[in-house]
Amino acid sequence: MTDPRDAAAPGLPSNVPAECDLLGAILYDTGLMERLPDRLRGAHFFEPFHQRLFDAITEAVTAGRSVSPSLLADTFATDPAFPDFGGAAYLFGLLDKAPAARVAIDCARSIIDLATRRDLVRIADQISAEALDPDKPALDHVAAAENALFTLAESGEQASAVFAFSDAVDGAMEMIEAAFKRDGKLSGLATDLIDLDQKIGGLHPSDLLILAGRPSMGKTALATNIGFNVARAYRFETDPDAPHGRRTTAGGRVMFSSLEMSKEQLAQRILADASGVSSDKMRKGYITREDFGRIREARDLIRSIPLHIDETGGIHIAKLCARVRRQHRREGLDLLIVDYLQLCTTGDGRGQRNRTQEVSEITGALKALAKELGIPIIALSQLSRQVESRDDKRPMLSDLRESGSIEQDADCVMFVYRESYYLGRSEPKPGSAAHLEWTEAMTLAHGQAEVIVGKQRHGPIGTVRLSFDDNTTRFGNLARQTDYEAQGGRFSYGGGE
């Protein structure tokens, strides 16, 4: 019988002697299991027999049973490899040569590292082999490769998709406790729009939220406002166990994937929001020295917040997901905004595909990405023209373009609606009775917008009223009676002031 400690593993990274040392140390003191890295699994061992041996020991310890070479020998009596290793004598040999506990822990870390290297070699070989397939688009190969590497980088946690219900309950209790302790009693990211936060409970991790509207309703402006508010409120605590050594305590890190607007156009909108200076005046240069000073102060603020922009237009959904994963891994990510989902592409463009099927693939990919990364994703969407043919132009779920898949995959669907937009385009003849009524309606609608929650898995549907500033395209909180009373008879306006 040849001792595996003397065996070399040609071609693949491995350290069988380290595996022997670890197994021997566990047999000597099963209490060592509590000090081993949580990620360690039998599959990390190079020698297949060692994989089965570690799993058997883990199962016995978990069940509270005794572990000894004699008992394990009975367990492996029918294992075809057991006699080749020397049977019970091999197990006693591991025990006799057991190293110190601290050495065994180093061995465990080495075993995990070497297993990761072997997986990397396997993925590289697979990528190399599949890249020669001429029938599959190169972009699909790139997306598959990046997804495989991301999964490996996350230590295979995504593959472990089955959990005890007790784990789910514990996670739910953590969210409830966090909401109980947080101002506003939110369990998700706060948008800083008070009534909207109360309606949807903030932006929940793993949720796909659709924000839809007709052109010029302000859906991009609202998404920009939310992204800026979340990033501006970002706070964190140092936590060695958290990704990047930081644990988010308020706000979040935001990525804005702008498929329609350039990064400069988007930045100008955010500058208008932050400074209070009209974006139209910025474009035309009609600004005062005081305005310019406020814009520079807003620029300095924006530079310091974790808000990132990707301006690639017409991007393939697989490539978009790959970029988001990369950002999540490099910088950390708490919120993704996609403007807008109908501008994403899918397939290789070689054949005719039903657009509803394509949108279904896009929304499905975004929902899967939200669950995978554990972040909320806001995806903007266009509405069909049938809205314009109705007297009441408030949108509904059936107005979504390719609505079936969007409505099905989304956890929350919200519509942006501004009555003043339509009233302003239907002005009657001045001096008429109709014009007087129109003027009164315009006065009531001016400076206001509605966010209609048409679907929500977590709570009720309904309408939220917000303030809207045409000059800065800023959405904010309407004055409330409680604010009036708290200010001693003076109204105060929210909206991230």
Protein Blocks (a to p, Z undefined) as FASTA:
>chain_A
ZZfklpccehiacdfklmmmmmmmmmmmmmlmmmpcfklcfklpmblmlmmmmmmmmmmm
mnopacdfklmmmmmmmpmklmmnopjmlmmmmmmmpccfklmmmmmmmmmmmmmmmmmm
mmmmmmmmmmmpmkbcfklmmmmmmmmmmmmmnnommmmmcccfklmmmmmmmmmmmmmm
pghiiabdcehiaklmmmnnpaaehiacdddddehilpmmmmmmmmmmmmmmpccdddfk
bghhiacfbgcddddddfkbcfklmmmmmmmmmnopafklmmnopacfklmmmmmmmmmm
mmmpccdddfbghiafklmmmmmmmmmmmnopabdcdddfklpcedjhlaccdfklmmmm
mmmmmmmmmmmnopacdddddddfklmmpmblcdcfklpghklmmmmmpmbdcddddfkl
mmmmmcccehiaklmmmmmmmmmmgopacdddfbdfkbccddddddddfklopacddddf
klmmmnnopacdehhZZ
